[in-house]
Amino acid sequence: MPQTARASQPDAPILLREKIGSIAVLTLNRPAARNSLSETLIAELHGALDEIGDDKSVRGVVIAANGPAFSAGHDMKELTARRSDPDRGRAFFAQMMNACSAMMQAIVHLPKPVVAAVQGIATAAGCQIVASCDLAVASEAASFATPGVDIGLFCSTPMVALSRNVPRKQAMEMLLTGEPVPAVEARAMGLINRVVPAGTEREAAIALAQKVALKSAYTIKLGKEAFYRQAEMSLADAYRYTAEVMTENMMARDAEEGIGAFIEKREPKWQDR
């Protein structure tokens, strides 16, 4: 059934899951709420990522969205409703921010490539999802913003992922002004990888994930983990750590096969170990 038809049904799931070859496609499906990250959607997305991590038949993930917006960030109506709690919502707010942060880290820690397919505006925690993904493809109609300052709520958690993707001055301008950044500019500052014609971003993201899926899953897992770990280290520590990773990688069956295939001028046959 087409996604648009499913999205229009009142009982439609808020997260759609499908598999295209070896690529799992997770589609945010709250278009009427601009795909805002409710407590349930955060939990479903985190749960799906955990399941995919254990599924050897999945070699890559695409996170997409239905409707005009990719994601408007946290569900402000859901959060505001808890102002009537005895603690004015503090416990729920803390729970939500920690749950969302854990979900974002699950994207980073997933031992498989995760590609964002951004068709519309991605704001606040929606922008954070894009920044948390390993790769991102955006429609030329997409834009990105951290507009919390406009409502008195600084985008502090989105800032973590954003500041690890783009230079400080650009990150601070987004955070302090809240103004949207068009896709072409977002690509120039390093927030996304590619800008494609509107309506083709999903297919382009799947194609990019499929390109990575052709590599050794073991090598991708090892390399992705090393990339994020070394980025937090000093230069000397990073070289010590990655030298150990390279040594371990050289001992792997796929490295032996890949190097042999390169020398023998043939296609490698991966065993993902």
N, C-alpha and C positions, 0 to 999 in steps of 0.2 A: 504494500500500500504506500503511496507517495507520502512523504513527510508532511506536506502541507495538509493533506487530509487527516493524518493522525493528529496533527497539532490542533486541528479545529474541534476535535472531539472533547467534550467536557471531562471525560474520565481518562484522557490520554496521560500516559506516564510523564513525569517531569524530566526524566532522563531516558533518552532513546539509546539503544545499543544495537549495533549490527556489525557484521564481520564481512569485509571485502578482501578476499584472499587471506593474507596473513595479517591484515590491518584491522584493528578494532576501532570503530568509529563511535564516539560518545557524543550525543547531541543534546545540548541544553534545550529543554522544551517547555519553557514558561514564557512564551512570546508575549502574552497579554501583560505580564509583569516584567517585561524587558529582561527576562532570564535572570532576575535578581536571585542572589544566592540565599535561599531560605535555609533554615536548619535542616530540613529534609533533603533538599537538593545537595547541600554540602555532604551530608552523610551518604547519599546514594553515589555521588561522584567518587568519594573516598573509597566506598565499598567496591565499586566497579574497578578502580585502579588496583586494589588489593587482589581481587580475583584475577585480573589480567596478568599481574606479576607472577602468578603461579601457573599460568596457562602457556605451555610451551608452543602451542600452535599459533599464538599471537606474537608477532615480531615487531610490531609498531602500533602506535596509538594516534588517532586524530581527535582533537576536541573541537567540536563545531557547535553551532547554535541555530535554532529556528527563529524566524521573525526578523524585524528590522534592526534589532540591537543584538550584539553578541552577548553582553551582560552589563547590567547597570550597577553591579556590585552587590553589597548587602541589601537585604530586604528591609528597608527603613520602616515600613508599616509593621512588620513583625517585631522589630526591635522596639519601636515606640509603644506598642501594645503592652510591653512589660514594665512601662513606667509606673503602672499601678501596683506592682509588686511591693511588698513591705520594704525591700531594700532599694526601691526605685529602679529595679532592673539590673543592679550591679552584677549579681551572680550569673544571670542569663547572658549579659553582655560579655563577661569574662569567658563563659562557656563557649559562646559563639565565636569569639575571636580566636580562642585556642583551637577550636574544631576546624575553623577555616585555615588557620596557620598549619595545622597538621595535614590537611588535605593538600595544601600547596606544596608542602614538603614531600608528600607522597608522589607528586608529579616528578619532583627532582630525584627522588630515591628510586623511582621505578627503573628496573634494569633494562629498559627498552626505550627507544626514542619516542618522544611525545611532541606532536606537531599541532599548533593552534591553527584553525581555519576561521579567520575573522571576517565576517560579512558586513558588519555594521559597527556602531560605536561600542567601545569597550572602556568602561569607566570604573574607577576605584578598584574594588576587588576583581572586577572583570578585566581590567588592565593588568592586575596582579596575576591572573591566570595566564595571560599571554606572556608576561615576563617570566613566569615560572616554567613554561614549556621550553623544551630544548630548541625548538625551531618554530617559526611562525610565518604563515602566509596570509596576506590580507588583501581584501578587495580594494580597488582604488577609491571606493566610496567609504571605506572604514576610517575611523579616527579613534584617538586614544586620549584619555584624560584621567587625572586624579583630582577631581573637583571638590574634595571634602571641605576645603577652606570656604567654599561658598555657602555651606550650611553649618559652619562652626565645628566641623569634625575633621581634623587633619588626617590625611590618608597615611597613617603611620605604619600599618602592616603592609599595605601595597608598596610603600616606600622601600621595604626590604628587598623585594624582588626587582622593583624598578631601578634602584641604585646599583644593583648588581648587573644591570644590562646596559645602562647608558651613562655617559659622562656626568659628573656631579652637577655642573652648571645647568645642563639640560634637565636633569632630574629635579633640581631645585626649582627651576622655572615652572615645570609642570605642577609641582607640589604647592608652590607659593601662589601661583596665579589661577590654577584650576582650568586654564584654557585648553581646549582640545587641540591635539596635534594630528594633522592629516597623515594618511598612510605613507605618502612619499617622504615626508619629513621624518616619520617614525623609522622608516627604513634607513635613512641617512644617519640617524643617531644610534642605530643598532638595536632598536627594540624589536624589529621584525626582519625577516630575511628577504621576502619577496612581495612585490605588489603586482597583482594580476587584475585583469578586467572583471568588473562586477559580475557575480554569478558563476565564476570559475574557480573561486578560492577553495571550495571543498575538494574538487577534483585535483587541483594543484597540490593541496596539502597531502592528499592520499598518495599522489604520485611521488612526492618527496619522501614520505614515510616508506613507500615501497622500494625506493632507491636504497635507503639505508637497510631495509629488511633483507636485501640481497647479500649483505655482509655476514660474517660470523657473529651469531648472537652472543657467544662468549666474549668475543673481542669488544663488541659494542657495550656489553654490560661492564666489563673491566674498565674500558675507556671512559664511559660516562661517569662512573663513580669517581675515577681518578680526576677527571676534569673539575668537578665541583669541590672535591677535597683539596686539591692543590691550590685552588683559587683563594682559599682562606689562609694559606701558609706564607711564611717568609720565603724569599727566593732560595736560600740555602736548603730550608726544610722541604720546599717543593721539589727541588732537584733530587734530594735524598729519597724522598717518597716515590717519585716517578721512576727513578732508577730501579727501585725494588719492583715496581709495577711492570716495567719493561722486562726485567729478568723473569718474573713469573710468567708474563705473556709469551716470552721466547720459549718457555718450556711447554707451552700448551700445544696440543695436537694440531689445532687450526693454524697456528703460526708456522709450525713445521710444514704443514700441507701448503699453506699460502706461499711461503717463501720458495718451497720446492716447485710449485706451479709457476711462479714468476720466473725462476731460473730455466725451467723446462718449456716456458712459453705455452702454457695451457691454462684452462679454467680450473680454479680450485674447487674441491668438493668438501664443503664444510660439514663438520660433525658437531659443532657448537660446544666444543670442549677443548 
